[in-house]
Amino acid sequence: MFRTPTIPRLVSVPLLALILACSGGAERPELPPTLATDTLGDPKTFNMIVSKETSSSAVAGILFEGLIRREPVTTDFEPVLAESWSVSPDGRTWTFKLRKDVLWSDGVPFTADDVVFTARAIYDPKVASSIRDAWMVEGKKMIVTAVDRHTVAFTLPFPFAPFLDIVQVDILPKHKLEAALDAGTFDSAWNINTPPGELVGTGPYVITKYVPAQHVLYEVNPRYWRMDEKGERLPSIKRRVLLIVKDINTAYVKFDAGETDIYAPSADMVETVRGKARARDWTLKELGLSTGTPFIAFNRNPRHFVKGGKRDPRLDWFTDKKFLKALAHAVDKETIVFNAFRGYGEPAAADISPEVKRFHNADLKDYEYDLKKAERLLSEAGYVDRDGDGIREDPRGNPVSFDLYTNQGNRTRERIAAIVLEDWKKLGLKVNYKPLEFNTLVEKLDSNFEWDAILIGLTGGLEPHWGSTFYKSSGHLHMWNPRQAKPETAWEAEIDRLIDLGARELDPKKRPQHYKKIQEILHEELPVILTARESVFVAHKNRVLGYNPTIWGTPDPEKMRLAY
């Protein structure tokens, strides 16, 4: 849910992993036209195996490719580095025939050894990769072997329904990164201080320059294997530049000033863009509902709340179902849609988007907005204002006060936070609003766990098994209490079981029921409170030709052209 291979990378909708890959400044006449886009924040790594945030995947994603990818219109799988694939009669062995005309950007041939190496890196316990959660088949590794130089086989412990989705991951070069993996330094390999010339991929572009907090420059990969119908080497656009912006407000300023070619407006900016589109020669496209959802997560992690043998009362609040249900009844989702999304969206009761019709649980009854009911639930659970200061105390007399974090500069989330905090204040709760720079926010989530509640969003995709890192108790992005050695609650154990059942179930009619049950459990236990989904829009200058995005990505992105 937080990251998929060639679709969304960390917090963007799927297509944004592609279109938010470059941005730029002025073009020099002697150079070919440059496609300019933007991304929010600096990358933390150029290593796609350890990347967990879109600020990294948006920068590095176009350097690499997977064996296959989903075609964004039909959503069928299509070949990329693999030219064909087949499965054994028992469904346990998948064999991929690799293209023989692919070179890494430094001229070294791409082979099956690179695929085997990538799998080895994903499975290495010393590597902090969230991909590993999806690549485990009920706790077992797939066996990946090089049959010959251009054939690779994946052997599974049993047939695995989401297999083709999970092998979309980017393949990394063995000859450049094996030494780091052997030395136990893979996580820091290809960090932001790595010279651009050391970053080697099979994708359409190479990085030529990275200036922190400013931009990333790309040139076409001269050894890229894909050709157009005339036999000319793709991509058609030979230069790209990515502007690193501090927030989504700056992204609009850059687009409006003509510095970028493509812009993904948040819902509150749609009418502004629409009003200028004709005069500015822009096209605005509505793609559908977001596949992700902003939600509020509550930290249940003992590593944060139990120190020196002392248990922080906040852990009791965030595991108290009545307390959480009271808060859920005090989230005005209709107002969020109207005010934060300007009407472009809808309330969310299930964490899988309606855009994923097959797996979305449309039967969940949402927590209706009802402050009286919320007050009653809090009082029944022993959260009352005993001293008349306007702040409720818990049953042990501790004032109910906690921090809510989100990423600064995201006006949509800022508006959501304002709406929620106003109502929670009416309940007699003291919630301190603390916006942070995005990468700092991710560090709190992923590394030091020092947070109380957080308003954030995860990307979604067509295959819910990619959400294993979020759903499973052992998952790196199981936000409320990640990387558990064993499930700490019965309901988390049940979700673990359902994830495994869903992956084993090959009947397409039966498989969705497992994921719908997971949504039902999360709806009941409330480790996160969903808010609402906004509609997804993309605006682009009309000089960008062949750009026809869908909610799932952009068909044939290598064939996009610039008119001038």
C-alpha positions in Angstrom: 0.0 0.0 0.0 2.8 2.4 0.8 5.0 1.5 -2.2 4.6 -0.5 -5.4 7.2 -1.2 -7.9 6.4 0.6 -11.1 3.2 2.1 -10.0 3.1 4.5 -7.0 6.3 5.2 -5.1 5.6 5.9 -1.2 2.8 8.8 -1.0 1.9 9.6 -4.7 -0.9 8.1 -6.7 0.4 5.6 -9.2 0.9 7.9 -12.1 2.7 10.5 -10.0 5.7 8.1 -9.7 6.1 8.7 -13.4 5.1 12.3 -14.0 6.7 13.7 -10.9 10.1 12.6 -12.1 11.7 15.8 -13.3 11.4 19.6 -13.2 13.3 22.5 -14.7 14.5 25.9 -15.3 15.4 27.8 -18.4 16.4 26.0 -21.6 19.5 26.8 -23.6 18.9 27.2 -27.3 21.7 24.7 -28.3 20.1 21.9 -26.2 17.1 19.8 -27.2 13.7 20.6 -25.5 13.5 19.7 -21.9 10.6 18.2 -20.1 10.2 19.9 -16.7 8.3 18.5 -13.7 8.6 18.6 -9.9 8.9 16.5 -6.8 8.2 17.3 -3.2 11.4 17.2 -1.2 14.9 15.9 -1.7 15.6 12.2 -2.1 17.0 10.2 0.8 18.5 7.5 -1.5 18.9 6.6 -5.1 18.6 2.9 -4.2 15.2 1.6 -5.1 15.4 -1.4 -2.9 15.6 0.6 0.3 13.5 3.6 -0.9 10.4 4.2 1.2 9.4 7.7 0.3 8.2 9.3 -2.9 10.9 12.0 -2.7 13.4 9.2 -3.4 11.4 7.0 -5.9 10.3 10.0 -7.9 13.9 10.9 -8.5 15.4 7.5 -9.1 12.5 5.6 -10.5 13.0 6.4 -14.2 16.6 5.1 -14.0 15.3 1.5 -13.7 12.9 -1.0 -15.0 11.3 -4.3 -13.9 10.8 -7.6 -15.7 7.2 -6.7 -16.5 4.7 -3.8 -15.8 1.0 -3.2 -16.0 -0.3 -1.4 -19.0 -2.2 1.6 -17.5 -5.3 1.4 -19.7 -6.0 -2.3 -19.8 -4.1 -3.0 -16.6 -2.8 -6.2 -18.2 0.8 -7.2 -17.7 3.2 -6.4 -20.5 6.9 -7.3 -21.0 9.7 -5.0 -20.2 13.1 -6.6 -19.4 11.5 -10.0 -19.8 10.3 -10.7 -23.3 8.0 -13.6 -22.2 7.1 -15.7 -19.2 5.4 -19.0 -18.4 4.3 -21.0 -15.4 4.6 -24.7 -14.6 1.5 -26.9 -14.5 1.6 -27.0 -10.7 1.7 -23.2 -10.5 4.9 -23.1 -8.5 7.6 -22.2 -11.0 7.6 -19.1 -13.1 10.2 -18.8 -15.9 11.1 -15.5 -17.5 12.9 -15.2 -20.8 14.9 -12.0 -20.7 15.7 -9.6 -23.5 19.1 -10.1 -25.0 19.5 -6.6 -26.3 19.5 -4.8 -22.9 22.6 -3.1 -21.6 23.1 -1.2 -18.3 23.7 2.4 -18.9 27.5 1.9 -18.4 27.5 -0.7 -21.3 27.6 -3.9 -19.2 25.1 -6.5 -20.5 21.9 -7.1 -18.4 21.6 -10.8 -17.5 19.7 -13.2 -15.3 22.4 -12.7 -12.6 21.1 -9.2 -12.1 17.6 -10.5 -11.3 19.0 -13.1 -8.9 21.1 -10.4 -7.2 18.1 -8.1 -6.8 16.2 -10.9 -5.1 19.2 -11.6 -2.8 19.2 -7.9 -1.8 15.5 -7.9 -1.1 15.7 -10.9 1.1 18.9 -9.9 3.0 17.8 -9.3 6.6 20.5 -6.6 6.9 18.8 -4.6 4.2 16.0 -2.3 5.3 13.6 -3.0 2.4 9.8 -2.8 2.7 9.6 -4.8 -0.5 10.6 -7.9 1.5 7.2 -8.0 3.2 5.4 -8.5 -0.1 8.1 -11.0 -1.4 7.6 -13.4 1.5 5.2 -16.2 0.7 3.8 -17.1 4.2 7.1 -16.4 5.7 9.1 -18.3 3.1 11.4 -16.9 0.4 11.0 -17.5 -3.3 13.9 -19.3 -4.8 15.3 -17.3 -7.7 17.8 -19.0 -10.0 19.5 -18.2 -13.3 18.7 -21.0 -15.6 21.0 -19.5 -18.2 22.3 -16.1 -19.1 18.9 -14.9 -20.3 16.5 -17.1 -18.4 15.5 -16.8 -14.7 13.2 -19.0 -12.7 11.2 -18.2 -9.5 10.2 -21.3 -7.5 7.5 -20.8 -5.0 6.5 -23.0 -2.0 2.9 -23.0 -3.5 0.9 -21.2 -6.1 0.9 -17.5 -5.2 -1.9 -15.3 -6.6 -0.1 -11.9 -6.5 3.1 -13.2 -8.0 3.1 -11.2 -11.3 2.4 -8.0 -9.4 5.3 -8.4 -7.0 7.9 -9.1 -9.7 7.4 -5.7 -11.2 10.2 -4.4 -8.8 13.1 -2.5 -10.3 16.1 -4.7 -11.2 19.5 -3.4 -9.9 22.9 -4.1 -11.3 24.9 -6.8 -9.7 28.2 -5.5 -10.9 27.7 -2.1 -9.2 26.1 -3.1 -5.9 27.2 -6.7 -5.0 30.3 -5.5 -3.1 28.1 -3.3 -0.9 25.7 -6.1 -0.2 28.5 -8.4 0.7 30.0 -5.8 3.0 26.7 -5.1 4.8 26.6 -1.5 3.5 23.8 -1.9 0.9 21.5 0.5 2.7 24.0 3.3 2.4 25.0 2.4 -1.2 23.9 4.9 -3.8 23.2 7.5 -1.2 22.6 11.2 -2.1 26.3 11.8 -2.1 27.0 9.2 -4.8 28.4 10.7 -8.0 25.7 10.6 -10.7 28.0 8.6 -13.0 28.0 5.7 -10.5 24.2 5.4 -10.8 23.6 2.7 -13.4 20.2 1.5 -14.7 18.4 0.0 -17.7 15.8 2.8 -17.8 15.3 5.6 -20.3 17.4 8.2 -18.5 20.5 8.7 -16.5 21.1 11.4 -13.9 23.8 13.9 -14.9 23.5 16.3 -11.9 21.8 16.6 -8.5 21.8 19.8 -6.6 20.1 19.4 -3.2 17.0 21.5 -2.6 17.2 22.7 -6.2 17.0 20.2 -9.1 18.0 16.9 -10.7 19.1 16.9 -14.4 18.6 13.9 -16.6 19.9 13.0 -20.1 18.7 10.1 -22.3 20.4 6.8 -21.6 22.3 6.3 -24.9 22.1 2.6 -24.5 18.4 2.4 -23.9 17.0 -0.7 -25.6 13.5 0.5 -26.6 13.0 1.7 -30.2 10.0 3.4 -31.9 8.2 2.2 -35.0 10.8 4.0 -37.2 13.7 2.2 -35.5 14.8 5.4 -33.6 15.9 5.0 -30.0 13.5 6.1 -27.3 12.7 8.1 -25.3 11.6 10.8 -27.6 12.3 13.5 -25.0 16.0 13.6 -24.6 16.4 15.8 -21.6 14.4 16.1 -18.4 14.8 18.3 -15.3 13.2 17.9 -12.0 12.6 20.8 -9.6 12.8 20.0 -6.0 10.0 22.0 -4.3 9.4 22.4 -0.6 5.7 22.0 -0.7 2.7 21.7 -3.1 2.1 25.4 -3.0 5.5 26.0 -4.5 4.7 23.3 -7.1 1.8 25.4 -8.4 3.9 28.6 -8.4 6.5 26.9 -10.6 3.8 25.6 -13.0 2.1 28.9 -13.2 5.4 30.7 -13.9 6.0 28.3 -16.8 8.9 26.6 -15.1 7.3 23.1 -15.2 5.3 21.3 -17.8 3.2 19.0 -15.7 1.4 19.6 -12.4 -0.8 17.5 -10.2 -3.1 20.0 -8.6 -4.7 19.2 -5.2 -8.4 19.5 -5.2 -8.3 22.9 -3.7 -6.3 24.2 -6.8 -8.5 22.6 -9.5 -10.7 25.6 -10.1 -7.7 28.0 -10.2 -6.1 25.8 -12.9 -9.3 25.4 -14.8 -9.8 29.1 -14.9 -6.4 29.7 -16.5 -6.2 26.7 -18.7 -7.4 28.2 -22.0 -5.5 31.4 -21.8 -2.3 29.6 -20.7 -2.6 26.8 -23.2 -2.9 24.1 -20.5 -5.0 20.9 -20.4 -6.7 19.8 -17.2 -7.6 16.1 -16.8 -9.7 14.4 -14.1 -8.5 10.8 -13.7 -10.8 9.4 -11.0 -10.7 9.0 -7.2 -7.3 8.7 -5.5 -6.1 5.1 -4.9 -4.8 6.3 -1.5 -6.5 8.0 1.4 -5.3 10.5 4.0 -5.7 8.9 7.4 -4.8 9.5 11.1 -2.7 6.8 12.6 -2.2 6.3 16.3 1.0 5.1 17.7 0.6 1.8 19.7 4.4 1.1 19.7 5.7 0.1 23.2 9.2 1.2 22.0 7.8 4.8 22.1 5.5 4.5 25.1 7.2 2.1 27.5 10.5 3.3 28.8 12.4 2.4 32.0 9.5 0.1 32.9 7.1 3.1 32.9 4.1 2.9 30.6 3.0 6.2 29.1 -0.8 6.8 29.4 -1.0 7.7 25.7 -0.5 4.0 24.9 -3.6 3.2 26.9 -5.6 5.8 25.0 -4.5 4.7 21.6 -5.4 1.1 22.4 -8.8 1.9 23.9 -11.4 1.1 21.3 -14.1 3.4 22.9 -11.6 6.3 22.9 -10.8 5.7 19.2 -14.4 5.3 18.2 -15.2 8.6 19.9 -12.5 10.3 17.8 -13.8 8.6 14.7 -17.3 10.0 15.3 -15.7 13.4 15.6 -14.2 13.4 12.1 -16.5 15.4 9.8 -15.7 13.7 6.5 -18.4 15.6 4.5 -16.9 18.9 5.6 -13.4 17.6 4.7 -14.7 16.9 1.2 -16.4 20.2 0.9 -13.7 22.4 2.5 -10.4 20.6 2.0 -11.2 19.0 -1.4 -13.6 21.8 -2.6 -16.2 19.1 -3.3 -13.9 16.9 -5.5 -13.9 13.7 -3.5 -15.9 11.5 -1.2 -15.7 10.2 2.4 -13.7 7.0 2.9 -14.8 4.1 5.1 -12.6 1.4 3.6 -8.8 1.7 3.1 -8.9 0.1 -0.4 -10.2 2.6 -2.9 -13.4 2.2 -4.9 -11.2 2.5 -8.0 -10.1 -1.1 -7.1 -13.6 -2.4 -7.5 -12.7 -6.0 -7.1 -11.2 -5.7 -3.6 -13.0 -2.6 -2.2 -15.4 -3.3 0.6 -18.4 -1.2 -0.2 -20.5 -2.7 2.6 -18.8 -0.9 5.5 -21.0 1.5 7.5 -18.9 4.6 8.2 -18.7 6.2 11.6 -21.3 9.0 11.3 -20.2 12.5 12.4 -21.9 12.9 15.8 -20.2 14.9 18.5 -22.9 14.1 21.1 -22.2 10.4 20.5 -18.4 11.0 20.7 -18.8 12.8 24.0 -20.9 10.0 25.4 -18.4 7.4 24.4 -15.6 9.3 26.1 -17.5 9.8 29.3 -18.6 6.1 29.4 -14.9 5.1 29.1 -13.9 7.4 32.0 -12.5 10.3 30.1 -14.1 13.3 31.9 -13.1 16.8 32.8 -12.6 16.5 36.5 -11.1 19.9 37.3 -13.2 22.1 35.1 -10.2 23.3 32.9 -11.9 22.2 29.7 -9.6 19.3 29.2 -10.8 15.7 29.9 -8.7 13.5 32.1 -8.4 9.7 31.6 -9.5 7.2 34.3 -6.2 7.7 36.1 -6.4 11.5 36.1 -4.0 12.2 33.3 -5.0 15.1 31.0 -5.7 13.9 27.5 -3.1 15.7 25.5 -1.2 14.4 22.5 0.6 15.6 19.3 -0.7 15.4 15.8 1.9 15.5 13.0 1.6 16.0 9.3 3.8 17.2 6.4 4.1 21.0 6.3 3.1 22.9 3.2 0.5 20.4 2.1 -2.6 22.7 2.2 -5.0 19.8 1.8 -3.7 18.0 4.9 -3.4 21.3 6.7 -7.1 21.9 6.1 -8.0 18.3 7.1 -6.1 18.8 10.3 -7.8 22.1 11.1 -11.2 20.5 10.6 -10.4 17.5 12.8 -8.6 19.5 15.5 -11.5 22.0 15.9 -13.9 19.1 16.6 -11.6 17.2 18.9 -11.1 20.4 20.9 -14.9 20.6 21.3 -14.7 17.1 22.9 -12.3 18.4 25.5 -9.1 16.9 24.1 -5.8 18.9 23.9 -4.2 18.0 20.5 -1.1 19.9 19.6 -0.7 20.4 15.8 2.9 19.8 14.6 3.6 20.1 10.9 7.0 18.8 9.8 9.1 18.6 6.6 8.1 15.4 4.8 11.4 13.5 5.1 11.5 14.3 8.8 8.0 13.0 9.1 9.0 9.7 7.3 12.0 9.4 9.7 9.6 9.5 12.7 7.4 6.8 11.2 10.2 4.5 10.0 13.2 5.0 12.2 12.7 6.6 15.7 9.0 6.0 16.2 8.8 9.3 18.2 5.2 10.4 17.4 1.7 10.2 18.9 -0.7 10.6 16.0 0.0 11.4 12.4 -2.0 12.5 9.4 -0.5 11.0 6.3 -1.5 9.0 3.3 -0.3 5.8 1.5 -0.5 5.0 -2.2 -2.7 2.2 -3.3 -2.6 -0.1 -6.3 -4.5 -2.8 -8.1 -2.9 -5.6 -6.0 -3.7 -5.4 -2.3 -0.8 -7.8 -1.4 1.5 -4.8 -1.9 -0.1 -3.6 1.3 1.5 -6.5 3.2 4.1 -4.1 4.6 1.2 -2.0 6.1 -1.2 -4.8 7.0 1.0 -7.5 8.5 2.2 -7.2 12.1 5.8 -7.8 11.0 5.6 -5.1 8.3 8.0 -2.2 8.1 5.1 0.1 7.4 2.6 -1.4 9.9 2.6 2.1 11.3 0.9 1.8 14.6 3.3 -0.9 15.8 5.8 -2.1 13.1 8.1 -5.1 12.8 6.5 -7.2 15.6 8.2 -10.5 16.2 4.8 -12.0 16.6 1.3 -10.4 16.6 0.6 -8.6 19.8 -3.2 -8.7 19.4 -5.6 -11.3 18.2 -7.0 -9.1 15.5 -3.5 -8.4 14.1 -2.9 -12.2 14.0 -6.1 -12.6 12.1 -5.1 -10.0 9.5 -1.8 -11.8 9.1 -3.7 -15.0 8.4 -6.0 -13.3 5.9 -3.1 -11.8 4.0 -1.7 -15.3 3.6 -5.0 -16.8 2.6 -5.5 -14.0 0.1 -2.2 -14.7 -1.5 -2.9 -18.4 -1.7 -6.4 -18.1 -3.1 -6.3 -18.5 -6.9 -10.0 -18.3 -7.5 -10.6 -14.7 -8.6 -14.2 -14.8 -7.2 -13.1 -16.0 -3.8 -9.9 -14.0 -3.3 -11.5 -10.6 -2.6 -13.4 -11.8 0.4 -10.1 -12.1 2.4 -9.2 -8.5 1.7 -12.7 -7.2 2.4 -12.5 -8.9 5.8 -9.2 -7.1 6.5 -10.9 -3.8 5.7 -13.7 -4.8 8.1 -11.2 -5.6 10.9 -9.4 -2.3 10.5 -12.7 -0.4 10.4 -13.6 -2.0 13.8 -10.2 -1.8 15.6 -9.3 1.7 14.3 -5.5 1.7 14.4 -6.1 4.4 11.8 -9.0 6.7 11.2 -9.7 7.2 7.5 -10.7 10.7 6.3 -11.8 11.1 2.7 -10.5 10.5 -0.9 -10.0 13.4 -3.3 -10.4 13.2 -7.0 -7.1 13.1 -8.9 -6.3 15.8 -11.5 -3.4 16.4 -13.8 -2.6 19.6 -15.7 0.0 19.9 -18.5 1.1 22.4 -21.0 -0.2 21.6 -24.5 3.4 21.4 -25.8 3.5 18.0 -24.1 2.3 15.5 -26.7 1.4 11.8 -26.3 0.6 12.3 -22.6 -2.5 10.4 -21.8 -2.4 9.5 -18.1 -4.9 7.2 -16.3 -5.3 6.7 -12.6 -2.8 3.8 -13.0 -0.1 5.5 -14.9 0.9 6.8 -18.4 0.8 4.5 -21.5 4.0 4.4 -23.4 5.7 7.2 -21.4 8.9 6.8 -23.5 6.9 8.0 -26.6 5.9 11.3 -25.0 7.1 14.3 -27.1 7.5 18.0 -26.9 6.1 20.3 -29.6 8.7 23.0 -28.9 
